[in-house]
Amino acid sequence: MNNVLLHKTTKKGNIRYYSIEIIATLFEEYIVERIYGNIRFKSYTGKRNNVFSSYDEAQDFFKKIKKQKINKGYL
């Protein structure tokens, strides 16, 4: 549905990434999945899921998280 991949380079030269995605379930719910980490590692550092009953709620949360990450320097 919606997906965005943000990244930033730290002062030490590490590249961090943050992926945000809205996924529809079979039960008419929407999951906002966030995966984040450092590209130097083989696996992600963290993963969080938030469940919403409507697409509009999920979309609002998606936009809020995206704005927060852009304000923190992710592109």
Secondary structure, DSSP 8 states (H G I E B T S, - for coil): -EEEEEEEE-TTS-EEEEEEEEEE-TTS-EEEEEEEEETTSSS-SEEEEEEESSHHHHHHHHHHHHHHHHHTT--
